[in-house]
Amino acid sequence: EPKARATQSPGGLLLLTLSVGGAEIKLTSNDGYLRICREPCIRLEADDLTPGSYQTRVIPKGGGQTLFLSVMVKSGQTCRYNLKGQGEDMKWEA
């Protein structure tokens, strides 16, 4: 008989890119979650997410280097991240 897994309440994400003028964002997880916000996206919100690590692919407005950055979803909270910096120094700040 399979063991029952402890369930955590879902969390949410709020990803903001206004400080860099917008970007295309692709949000994925290892369990198959996929959400894409096309340029010029300055805000991406996602609810009812399984807590854990999510990967983002960020393409800055007007092109530039594609960035692959991780964000965390915490149980019972909406985690907010702002995209800061320029070029390859861009990163999500909580």
Phi and psi restraints in degrees (range 20) as a CNS / XPLOR table:
assign (resid 1 and name C) (resid 2 and name N)
       (resid 2 and name CA) (resid 2 and name C) 1.0 -66.2 20.0 2
assign (resid 2 and name N) (resid 2 and name CA)
       (resid 2 and name C) (resid 3 and name N) 1.0 146.8 20.0 2
assign (resid 2 and name C) (resid 3 and name N)
       (resid 3 and name CA) (resid 3 and name C) 1.0 -73.3 20.0 2
assign (resid 3 and name N) (resid 3 and name CA)
       (resid 3 and name C) (resid 4 and name N) 1.0 140.9 20.0 2
assign (resid 3 and name C) (resid 4 and name N)
       (resid 4 and name CA) (resid 4 and name C) 1.0 -74.4 20.0 2
assign (resid 4 and name N) (resid 4 and name CA)
       (resid 4 and name C) (resid 5 and name N) 1.0 132.5 20.0 2
assign (resid 4 and name C) (resid 5 and name N)
       (resid 5 and name CA) (resid 5 and name C) 1.0 -87.6 20.0 2
assign (resid 5 and name N) (resid 5 and name CA)
       (resid 5 and name C) (resid 6 and name N) 1.0 140.3 20.0 2
assign (resid 5 and name C) (resid 6 and name N)
       (resid 6 and name CA) (resid 6 and name C) 1.0 -66.8 20.0 2
assign (resid 6 and name N) (resid 6 and name CA)
       (resid 6 and name C) (resid 7 and name N) 1.0 130.9 20.0 2
assign (resid 6 and name C) (resid 7 and name N)
       (resid 7 and name CA) (resid 7 and name C) 1.0 -96.9 20.0 2
assign (resid 7 and name N) (resid 7 and name CA)
       (resid 7 and name C) (resid 8 and name N) 1.0 136.6 20.0 2
assign (resid 7 and name C) (resid 8 and name N)
       (resid 8 and name CA) (resid 8 and name C) 1.0 -105.6 20.0 2
assign (resid 8 and name N) (resid 8 and name CA)
       (resid 8 and name C) (resid 9 and name N) 1.0 145.7 20.0 2
assign (resid 8 and name C) (resid 9 and name N)
       (resid 9 and name CA) (resid 9 and name C) 1.0 -69.1 20.0 2
assign (resid 9 and name N) (resid 9 and name CA)
       (resid 9 and name C) (resid 10 and name N) 1.0 147.6 20.0 2
assign (resid 9 and name C) (resid 10 and name N)
       (resid 10 and name CA) (resid 10 and name C) 1.0 -66.4 20.0 2
assign (resid 10 and name N) (resid 10 and name CA)
       (resid 10 and name C) (resid 11 and name N) 1.0 164.8 20.0 2
assign (resid 10 and name C) (resid 11 and name N)
       (resid 11 and name CA) (resid 11 and name C) 1.0 -126.4 20.0 2
assign (resid 11 and name N) (resid 11 and name CA)
       (resid 11 and name C) (resid 12 and name N) 1.0 -174.6 20.0 2
assign (resid 11 and name C) (resid 12 and name N)
       (resid 12 and name CA) (resid 12 and name C) 1.0 -139.0 20.0 2
assign (resid 12 and name N) (resid 12 and name CA)
       (resid 12 and name C) (resid 13 and name N) 1.0 168.2 20.0 2
assign (resid 12 and name C) (resid 13 and name N)
       (resid 13 and name CA) (resid 13 and name C) 1.0 -131.3 20.0 2
assign (resid 13 and name N) (resid 13 and name CA)
       (resid 13 and name C) (resid 14 and name N) 1.0 144.5 20.0 2
assign (resid 13 and name C) (resid 14 and name N)
       (resid 14 and name CA) (resid 14 and name C) 1.0 -131.4 20.0 2
assign (resid 14 and name N) (resid 14 and name CA)
       (resid 14 and name C) (resid 15 and name N) 1.0 111.3 20.0 2
assign (resid 14 and name C) (resid 15 and name N)
       (resid 15 and name CA) (resid 15 and name C) 1.0 -108.9 20.0 2
assign (resid 15 and name N) (resid 15 and name CA)
       (resid 15 and name C) (resid 16 and name N) 1.0 124.2 20.0 2
assign (resid 15 and name C) (resid 16 and name N)
       (resid 16 and name CA) (resid 16 and name C) 1.0 -118.4 20.0 2
assign (resid 16 and name N) (resid 16 and name CA)
       (resid 16 and name C) (resid 17 and name N) 1.0 132.4 20.0 2
assign (resid 16 and name C) (resid 17 and name N)
       (resid 17 and name CA) (resid 17 and name C) 1.0 -124.6 20.0 2
assign (resid 17 and name N) (resid 17 and name CA)
       (resid 17 and name C) (resid 18 and name N) 1.0 14.1 20.0 2
assign (resid 17 and name C) (resid 18 and name N)
       (resid 18 and name CA) (resid 18 and name C) 1.0 -58.0 20.0 2
assign (resid 18 and name N) (resid 18 and name CA)
       (resid 18 and name C) (resid 19 and name N) 1.0 -37.2 20.0 2
assign (resid 18 and name C) (resid 19 and name N)
       (resid 19 and name CA) (resid 19 and name C) 1.0 -64.1 20.0 2
assign (resid 19 and name N) (resid 19 and name CA)
       (resid 19 and name C) (resid 20 and name N) 1.0 -19.1 20.0 2
assign (resid 19 and name C) (resid 20 and name N)
       (resid 20 and name CA) (resid 20 and name C) 1.0 -111.4 20.0 2
assign (resid 20 and name N) (resid 20 and name CA)
       (resid 20 and name C) (resid 21 and name N) 1.0 11.5 20.0 2
assign (resid 20 and name C) (resid 21 and name N)
       (resid 21 and name CA) (resid 21 and name C) 1.0 84.0 20.0 2
assign (resid 21 and name N) (resid 21 and name CA)
       (resid 21 and name C) (resid 22 and name N) 1.0 12.7 20.0 2
assign (resid 21 and name C) (resid 22 and name N)
       (resid 22 and name CA) (resid 22 and name C) 1.0 97.5 20.0 2
assign (resid 22 and name N) (resid 22 and name CA)
       (resid 22 and name C) (resid 23 and name N) 1.0 161.3 20.0 2
assign (resid 22 and name C) (resid 23 and name N)
       (resid 23 and name CA) (resid 23 and name C) 1.0 -165.8 20.0 2
assign (resid 23 and name N) (resid 23 and name CA)
       (resid 23 and name C) (resid 24 and name N) 1.0 161.5 20.0 2
assign (resid 23 and name C) (resid 24 and name N)
       (resid 24 and name CA) (resid 24 and name C) 1.0 -87.2 20.0 2
assign (resid 24 and name N) (resid 24 and name CA)
       (resid 24 and name C) (resid 25 and name N) 1.0 132.5 20.0 2
assign (resid 24 and name C) (resid 25 and name N)
       (resid 25 and name CA) (resid 25 and name C) 1.0 -125.0 20.0 2
assign (resid 25 and name N) (resid 25 and name CA)
       (resid 25 and name C) (resid 26 and name N) 1.0 131.7 20.0 2
assign (resid 25 and name C) (resid 26 and name N)
       (resid 26 and name CA) (resid 26 and name C) 1.0 -116.8 20.0 2
assign (resid 26 and name N) (resid 26 and name CA)
       (resid 26 and name C) (resid 27 and name N) 1.0 123.7 20.0 2
assign (resid 26 and name C) (resid 27 and name N)
       (resid 27 and name CA) (resid 27 and name C) 1.0 -112.8 20.0 2
assign (resid 27 and name N) (resid 27 and name CA)
       (resid 27 and name C) (resid 28 and name N) 1.0 124.6 20.0 2
assign (resid 27 and name C) (resid 28 and name N)
       (resid 28 and name CA) (resid 28 and name C) 1.0 -136.7 20.0 2
assign (resid 28 and name N) (resid 28 and name CA)
       (resid 28 and name C) (resid 29 and name N) 1.0 162.1 20.0 2
assign (resid 28 and name C) (resid 29 and name N)
       (resid 29 and name CA) (resid 29 and name C) 1.0 -134.8 20.0 2
assign (resid 29 and name N) (resid 29 and name CA)
       (resid 29 and name C) (resid 30 and name N) 1.0 166.3 20.0 2
assign (resid 29 and name C) (resid 30 and name N)
       (resid 30 and name CA) (resid 30 and name C) 1.0 -67.9 20.0 2
assign (resid 30 and name N) (resid 30 and name CA)
       (resid 30 and name C) (resid 31 and name N) 1.0 -19.8 20.0 2
assign (resid 30 and name C) (resid 31 and name N)
       (resid 31 and name CA) (resid 31 and name C) 1.0 -95.0 20.0 2
assign (resid 31 and name N) (resid 31 and name CA)
       (resid 31 and name C) (resid 32 and name N) 1.0 15.4 20.0 2
assign (resid 31 and name C) (resid 32 and name N)
       (resid 32 and name CA) (resid 32 and name C) 1.0 99.7 20.0 2
assign (resid 32 and name N) (resid 32 and name CA)
       (resid 32 and name C) (resid 33 and name N) 1.0 2.4 20.0 2
assign (resid 32 and name C) (resid 33 and name N)
       (resid 33 and name CA) (resid 33 and name C) 1.0 -66.8 20.0 2
assign (resid 33 and name N) (resid 33 and name CA)
       (resid 33 and name C) (resid 34 and name N) 1.0 139.4 20.0 2
assign (resid 33 and name C) (resid 34 and name N)
       (resid 34 and name CA) (resid 34 and name C) 1.0 -145.0 20.0 2
assign (resid 34 and name N) (resid 34 and name CA)
       (resid 34 and name C) (resid 35 and name N) 1.0 130.5 20.0 2
assign (resid 34 and name C) (resid 35 and name N)
       (resid 35 and name CA) (resid 35 and name C) 1.0 -146.3 20.0 2
assign (resid 35 and name N) (resid 35 and name CA)
       (resid 35 and name C) (resid 36 and name N) 1.0 133.5 20.0 2
assign (resid 35 and name C) (resid 36 and name N)
       (resid 36 and name CA) (resid 36 and name C) 1.0 -125.1 20.0 2
assign (resid 36 and name N) (resid 36 and name CA)
       (resid 36 and name C) (resid 37 and name N) 1.0 133.5 20.0 2
assign (resid 36 and name C) (resid 37 and name N)
       (resid 37 and name CA) (resid 37 and name C) 1.0 -119.0 20.0 2
assign (resid 37 and name N) (resid 37 and name CA)
       (resid 37 and name C) (resid 38 and name N) 1.0 114.1 20.0 2
assign (resid 37 and name C) (resid 38 and name N)
       (resid 38 and name CA) (resid 38 and name C) 1.0 -78.8 20.0 2
assign (resid 38 and name N) (resid 38 and name CA)
       (resid 38 and name C) (resid 39 and name N) 1.0 156.7 20.0 2
assign (resid 38 and name C) (resid 39 and name N)
       (resid 39 and name CA) (resid 39 and name C) 1.0 -63.2 20.0 2
assign (resid 39 and name N) (resid 39 and name CA)
       (resid 39 and name C) (resid 40 and name N) 1.0 144.1 20.0 2
assign (resid 39 and name C) (resid 40 and name N)
       (resid 40 and name CA) (resid 40 and name C) 1.0 -90.4 20.0 2
assign (resid 40 and name N) (resid 40 and name CA)
       (resid 40 and name C) (resid 41 and name N) 1.0 98.4 20.0 2
assign (resid 40 and name C) (resid 41 and name N)
       (resid 41 and name CA) (resid 41 and name C) 1.0 -90.4 20.0 2
assign (resid 41 and name N) (resid 41 and name CA)
       (resid 41 and name C) (resid 42 and name N) 1.0 121.3 20.0 2
assign (resid 41 and name C) (resid 42 and name N)
       (resid 42 and name CA) (resid 42 and name C) 1.0 -108.5 20.0 2
assign (resid 42 and name N) (resid 42 and name CA)
       (resid 42 and name C) (resid 43 and name N) 1.0 -6.3 20.0 2
assign (resid 42 and name C) (resid 43 and name N)
       (resid 43 and name CA) (resid 43 and name C) 1.0 -154.4 20.0 2
assign (resid 43 and name N) (resid 43 and name CA)
       (resid 43 and name C) (resid 44 and name N) 1.0 129.0 20.0 2
assign (resid 43 and name C) (resid 44 and name N)
       (resid 44 and name CA) (resid 44 and name C) 1.0 -128.9 20.0 2
assign (resid 44 and name N) (resid 44 and name CA)
       (resid 44 and name C) (resid 45 and name N) 1.0 123.4 20.0 2
assign (resid 44 and name C) (resid 45 and name N)
       (resid 45 and name CA) (resid 45 and name C) 1.0 -116.3 20.0 2
assign (resid 45 and name N) (resid 45 and name CA)
       (resid 45 and name C) (resid 46 and name N) 1.0 139.2 20.0 2
assign (resid 45 and name C) (resid 46 and name N)
       (resid 46 and name CA) (resid 46 and name C) 1.0 -140.9 20.0 2
assign (resid 46 and name N) (resid 46 and name CA)
       (resid 46 and name C) (resid 47 and name N) 1.0 133.3 20.0 2
assign (resid 46 and name C) (resid 47 and name N)
       (resid 47 and name CA) (resid 47 and name C) 1.0 -119.7 20.0 2
assign (resid 47 and name N) (resid 47 and name CA)
       (resid 47 and name C) (resid 48 and name N) 1.0 169.7 20.0 2
assign (resid 47 and name C) (resid 48 and name N)
       (resid 48 and name CA) (resid 48 and name C) 1.0 55.8 20.0 2
assign (resid 48 and name N) (resid 48 and name CA)
       (resid 48 and name C) (resid 49 and name N) 1.0 43.5 20.0 2
assign (resid 48 and name C) (resid 49 and name N)
       (resid 49 and name CA) (resid 49 and name C) 1.0 -95.9 20.0 2
assign (resid 49 and name N) (resid 49 and name CA)
       (resid 49 and name C) (resid 50 and name N) 1.0 143.6 20.0 2
assign (resid 49 and name C) (resid 50 and name N)
       (resid 50 and name CA) (resid 50 and name C) 1.0 -67.3 20.0 2
assign (resid 50 and name N) (resid 50 and name CA)
       (resid 50 and name C) (resid 51 and name N) 1.0 129.8 20.0 2
assign (resid 50 and name C) (resid 51 and name N)
       (resid 51 and name CA) (resid 51 and name C) 1.0 -57.4 20.0 2
assign (resid 51 and name N) (resid 51 and name CA)
       (resid 51 and name C) (resid 52 and name N) 1.0 144.3 20.0 2
assign (resid 51 and name C) (resid 52 and name N)
       (resid 52 and name CA) (resid 52 and name C) 1.0 143.1 20.0 2
assign (resid 52 and name N) (resid 52 and name CA)
       (resid 52 and name C) (resid 53 and name N) 1.0 -166.1 20.0 2
assign (resid 52 and name C) (resid 53 and name N)
       (resid 53 and name CA) (resid 53 and name C) 1.0 -88.8 20.0 2
assign (resid 53 and name N) (resid 53 and name CA)
       (resid 53 and name C) (resid 54 and name N) 1.0 137.2 20.0 2
assign (resid 53 and name C) (resid 54 and name N)
       (resid 54 and name CA) (resid 54 and name C) 1.0 -124.4 20.0 2
assign (resid 54 and name N) (resid 54 and name CA)
       (resid 54 and name C) (resid 55 and name N) 1.0 148.6 20.0 2
assign (resid 54 and name C) (resid 55 and name N)
       (resid 55 and name CA) (resid 55 and name C) 1.0 -104.3 20.0 2
assign (resid 55 and name N) (resid 55 and name CA)
       (resid 55 and name C) (resid 56 and name N) 1.0 141.1 20.0 2
assign (resid 55 and name C) (resid 56 and name N)
       (resid 56 and name CA) (resid 56 and name C) 1.0 -120.0 20.0 2
assign (resid 56 and name N) (resid 56 and name CA)
       (resid 56 and name C) (resid 57 and name N) 1.0 142.3 20.0 2
assign (resid 56 and name C) (resid 57 and name N)
       (resid 57 and name CA) (resid 57 and name C) 1.0 -111.1 20.0 2
assign (resid 57 and name N) (resid 57 and name CA)
       (resid 57 and name C) (resid 58 and name N) 1.0 121.4 20.0 2
assign (resid 57 and name C) (resid 58 and name N)
       (resid 58 and name CA) (resid 58 and name C) 1.0 -117.4 20.0 2
assign (resid 58 and name N) (resid 58 and name CA)
       (resid 58 and name C) (resid 59 and name N) 1.0 124.7 20.0 2
assign (resid 58 and name C) (resid 59 and name N)
       (resid 59 and name CA) (resid 59 and name C) 1.0 -114.5 20.0 2
assign (resid 59 and name N) (resid 59 and name CA)
       (resid 59 and name C) (resid 60 and name N) 1.0 108.4 20.0 2
assign (resid 59 and name C) (resid 60 and name N)
       (resid 60 and name CA) (resid 60 and name C) 1.0 -58.5 20.0 2
assign (resid 60 and name N) (resid 60 and name CA)
       (resid 60 and name C) (resid 61 and name N) 1.0 151.2 20.0 2
assign (resid 60 and name C) (resid 61 and name N)
       (resid 61 and name CA) (resid 61 and name C) 1.0 -55.6 20.0 2
assign (resid 61 and name N) (resid 61 and name CA)
       (resid 61 and name C) (resid 62 and name N) 1.0 135.4 20.0 2
assign (resid 61 and name C) (resid 62 and name N)
       (resid 62 and name CA) (resid 62 and name C) 1.0 80.7 20.0 2
assign (resid 62 and name N) (resid 62 and name CA)
       (resid 62 and name C) (resid 63 and name N) 1.0 9.3 20.0 2
assign (resid 62 and name C) (resid 63 and name N)
       (resid 63 and name CA) (resid 63 and name C) 1.0 95.2 20.0 2
assign (resid 63 and name N) (resid 63 and name CA)
       (resid 63 and name C) (resid 64 and name N) 1.0 -152.1 20.0 2
assign (resid 63 and name C) (resid 64 and name N)
       (resid 64 and name CA) (resid 64 and name C) 1.0 99.8 20.0 2
assign (resid 64 and name N) (resid 64 and name CA)
       (resid 64 and name C) (resid 65 and name N) 1.0 -178.7 20.0 2
assign (resid 64 and name C) (resid 65 and name N)
       (resid 65 and name CA) (resid 65 and name C) 1.0 -69.0 20.0 2
assign (resid 65 and name N) (resid 65 and name CA)
       (resid 65 and name C) (resid 66 and name N) 1.0 133.2 20.0 2
assign (resid 65 and name C) (resid 66 and name N)
       (resid 66 and name CA) (resid 66 and name C) 1.0 -74.9 20.0 2
assign (resid 66 and name N) (resid 66 and name CA)
       (resid 66 and name C) (resid 67 and name N) 1.0 132.5 20.0 2
assign (resid 66 and name C) (resid 67 and name N)
       (resid 67 and name CA) (resid 67 and name C) 1.0 -111.2 20.0 2
assign (resid 67 and name N) (resid 67 and name CA)
       (resid 67 and name C) (resid 68 and name N) 1.0 141.9 20.0 2
assign (resid 67 and name C) (resid 68 and name N)
       (resid 68 and name CA) (resid 68 and name C) 1.0 -117.4 20.0 2
assign (resid 68 and name N) (resid 68 and name CA)
       (resid 68 and name C) (resid 69 and name N) 1.0 110.0 20.0 2
assign (resid 68 and name C) (resid 69 and name N)
       (resid 69 and name CA) (resid 69 and name C) 1.0 -131.5 20.0 2
assign (resid 69 and name N) (resid 69 and name CA)
       (resid 69 and name C) (resid 70 and name N) 1.0 147.4 20.0 2
assign (resid 69 and name C) (resid 70 and name N)
       (resid 70 and name CA) (resid 70 and name C) 1.0 -101.2 20.0 2
assign (resid 70 and name N) (resid 70 and name CA)
       (resid 70 and name C) (resid 71 and name N) 1.0 150.3 20.0 2
assign (resid 70 and name C) (resid 71 and name N)
       (resid 71 and name CA) (resid 71 and name C) 1.0 -134.3 20.0 2
assign (resid 71 and name N) (resid 71 and name CA)
       (resid 71 and name C) (resid 72 and name N) 1.0 156.9 20.0 2
assign (resid 71 and name C) (resid 72 and name N)
       (resid 72 and name CA) (resid 72 and name C) 1.0 -110.7 20.0 2
assign (resid 72 and name N) (resid 72 and name CA)
       (resid 72 and name C) (resid 73 and name N) 1.0 141.1 20.0 2
assign (resid 72 and name C) (resid 73 and name N)
       (resid 73 and name CA) (resid 73 and name C) 1.0 -108.2 20.0 2
assign (resid 73 and name N) (resid 73 and name CA)
       (resid 73 and name C) (resid 74 and name N) 1.0 128.9 20.0 2
assign (resid 73 and name C) (resid 74 and name N)
       (resid 74 and name CA) (resid 74 and name C) 1.0 -108.9 20.0 2
assign (resid 74 and name N) (resid 74 and name CA)
       (resid 74 and name C) (resid 75 and name N) 1.0 143.2 20.0 2
assign (resid 74 and name C) (resid 75 and name N)
       (resid 75 and name CA) (resid 75 and name C) 1.0 -57.9 20.0 2
assign (resid 75 and name N) (resid 75 and name CA)
       (resid 75 and name C) (resid 76 and name N) 1.0 130.0 20.0 2
assign (resid 75 and name C) (resid 76 and name N)
       (resid 76 and name CA) (resid 76 and name C) 1.0 74.1 20.0 2
assign (resid 76 and name N) (resid 76 and name CA)
       (resid 76 and name C) (resid 77 and name N) 1.0 9.8 20.0 2
assign (resid 76 and name C) (resid 77 and name N)
       (resid 77 and name CA) (resid 77 and name C) 1.0 -132.5 20.0 2
assign (resid 77 and name N) (resid 77 and name CA)
       (resid 77 and name C) (resid 78 and name N) 1.0 157.9 20.0 2
assign (resid 77 and name C) (resid 78 and name N)
       (resid 78 and name CA) (resid 78 and name C) 1.0 -101.4 20.0 2
assign (resid 78 and name N) (resid 78 and name CA)
       (resid 78 and name C) (resid 79 and name N) 1.0 115.9 20.0 2
assign (resid 78 and name C) (resid 79 and name N)
       (resid 79 and name CA) (resid 79 and name C) 1.0 -90.5 20.0 2
assign (resid 79 and name N) (resid 79 and name CA)
       (resid 79 and name C) (resid 80 and name N) 1.0 126.6 20.0 2
assign (resid 79 and name C) (resid 80 and name N)
       (resid 80 and name CA) (resid 80 and name C) 1.0 -107.3 20.0 2
assign (resid 80 and name N) (resid 80 and name CA)
       (resid 80 and name C) (resid 81 and name N) 1.0 132.0 20.0 2
assign (resid 80 and name C) (resid 81 and name N)
       (resid 81 and name CA) (resid 81 and name C) 1.0 -130.1 20.0 2
assign (resid 81 and name N) (resid 81 and name CA)
       (resid 81 and name C) (resid 82 and name N) 1.0 138.4 20.0 2
assign (resid 81 and name C) (resid 82 and name N)
       (resid 82 and name CA) (resid 82 and name C) 1.0 -111.9 20.0 2
assign (resid 82 and name N) (resid 82 and name CA)
       (resid 82 and name C) (resid 83 and name N) 1.0 134.3 20.0 2
assign (resid 82 and name C) (resid 83 and name N)
       (resid 83 and name CA) (resid 83 and name C) 1.0 -82.3 20.0 2
assign (resid 83 and name N) (resid 83 and name CA)
       (resid 83 and name C) (resid 84 and name N) 1.0 122.6 20.0 2
assign (resid 83 and name C) (resid 84 and name N)
       (resid 84 and name CA) (resid 84 and name C) 1.0 -127.0 20.0 2
assign (resid 84 and name N) (resid 84 and name CA)
       (resid 84 and name C) (resid 85 and name N) 1.0 159.2 20.0 2
assign (resid 84 and name C) (resid 85 and name N)
       (resid 85 and name CA) (resid 85 and name C) 1.0 98.5 20.0 2
assign (resid 85 and name N) (resid 85 and name CA)
       (resid 85 and name C) (resid 86 and name N) 1.0 -172.9 20.0 2
assign (resid 85 and name C) (resid 86 and name N)
       (resid 86 and name CA) (resid 86 and name C) 1.0 -137.1 20.0 2
assign (resid 86 and name N) (resid 86 and name CA)
       (resid 86 and name C) (resid 87 and name N) 1.0 150.3 20.0 2
assign (resid 86 and name C) (resid 87 and name N)
       (resid 87 and name CA) (resid 87 and name C) 1.0 54.9 20.0 2
assign (resid 87 and name N) (resid 87 and name CA)
       (resid 87 and name C) (resid 88 and name N) 1.0 -138.8 20.0 2
assign (resid 87 and name C) (resid 88 and name N)
       (resid 88 and name CA) (resid 88 and name C) 1.0 -74.2 20.0 2
assign (resid 88 and name N) (resid 88 and name CA)
       (resid 88 and name C) (resid 89 and name N) 1.0 -4.7 20.0 2
assign (resid 88 and name C) (resid 89 and name N)
       (resid 89 and name CA) (resid 89 and name C) 1.0 -88.4 20.0 2
assign (resid 89 and name N) (resid 89 and name CA)
       (resid 89 and name C) (resid 90 and name N) 1.0 1.3 20.0 2
assign (resid 89 and name C) (resid 90 and name N)
       (resid 90 and name CA) (resid 90 and name C) 1.0 -64.6 20.0 2
assign (resid 90 and name N) (resid 90 and name CA)
       (resid 90 and name C) (resid 91 and name N) 1.0 143.4 20.0 2
assign (resid 90 and name C) (resid 91 and name N)
       (resid 91 and name CA) (resid 91 and name C) 1.0 -155.2 20.0 2
assign (resid 91 and name N) (resid 91 and name CA)
       (resid 91 and name C) (resid 92 and name N) 1.0 158.9 20.0 2
assign (resid 91 and name C) (resid 92 and name N)
       (resid 92 and name CA) (resid 92 and name C) 1.0 -82.0 20.0 2
assign (resid 92 and name N) (resid 92 and name CA)
       (resid 92 and name C) (resid 93 and name N) 1.0 128.8 20.0 2
assign (resid 92 and name C) (resid 93 and name N)
       (resid 93 and name CA) (resid 93 and name C) 1.0 -113.5 20.0 2
assign (resid 93 and name N) (resid 93 and name CA)
       (resid 93 and name C) (resid 94 and name N) 1.0 129.3 20.0 2
